[in-house]
Every structure is written in C-alpha cells, then in structure tokens.
Amino acid sequence: MQSFVNIILDLFKDYKTYALSLFVAAGLARIAWEGFKYKNADESERLEIKRTIRNTVVWFIGLPFALWLANYLYTEAMKLVK
C-alpha cells in the first residue's frame, strides 16, 4: 500500500502545479461567464446564478486548495517519520 501511495504522490508532484492552476483558471473563467450573465438577468435568474457561482467557488477553487493542503500535510508528516 505504501508503494502505491508513493507512486501516486510522485505523479501528482510532477503535474501538481499545472493541474491545480488549470483547475482554478477554469473556475475563474466560469465565474466570469456567470458574472456576464448576471448583468442581464432578472431577479429569479440572478438567484440561480448566485447559487452557481457559489458552487463554482467551492468546486473549482476550494477543491484544489484542499488537495494541495492534503498533499502538503502528508509530505510534512512523512518528513517527521523519516
């Protein structure tokens, strides 16, 4: 099990910055698109757009941060064990 985790972490380290940056960029593009739609929307559409923006922030910005934090904590814990 330990070797499998190390293989996944090695792959993740190689592409971590690119993958997380692209994920956040996609989220920001989605938020910008919803912002443009918000300007021309009526009140009921604005509520739906606000909900979409909130969900986008959670999934496209919060999730990469959580993945980065988990990887960081695991790496620091492995340094303490060695």
N, C-alpha and C positions, 0 to 999 in steps of 0.2 A: 504493500500500500504506500509506503514511504517513497519508493522509487517512482510510482505513478504520479504522486503529488509533485515530486521534483521535476518530472518531465513536463507536466502541465505548467508549472511555475516558470521553467526555463523558456517555454514557448511564449508564455504571457509576457515575460520580461522583454523578449525581443521585439514584440509588437505592441506593447502596452501603451506607449505614448501616442503612437499613430491611431490605434483603435479607439482609445478614450477621447482623443482630440476630434476624430471624425464623428464620434457619437455625440459629443457636445455641440459640434458645429451643426449637425443635423437637427438637434433640438433647438438651437438658436434660430435656424432657418425656419423651422416650423412655427416658433413663437412670432417671428417677424411676419410670416404669412397670415397667421391668425390676427395679428395686430392690424394689418391692412384690411382684413375682412371686418374687423370690429368697427372701423371708422364709418363704414356704410351700412351697418346692421341696425335693425330695430331692437327694441328692448328685449324681446324674447330670444332673439338670436344672440344678443350680447351676453346673456346669461350662459348660453351654451358655449360660446367662445371663451368666456372666462373659465368655465369648467375644463375646456380642452387645454387652455394654456396652463392651468394648474397641474393637470395630469402630465402634460409635456414636461414641465419643470421637474416633476417627481421622477419620471422615467428616463428622460434624456440627459438630465443634469445630476439628479440625486443618485441614480444607479451607478454611473461611472465613478462618482465620488466614493460610494460605498465599496465598490470593487477595489478602488485604489487603496482605501483605508484598510480593507481586509488583507490585501497583499502586503501592505506596509507593516501591519501588526504581525503577520505571520513571519515576515523576514526578520523583524526585530526579535521575535521570540526565538527563532532559530539561532540568531547570534548569541542569545543568552544561554542556550542549551549547549552550544559548542564550547 
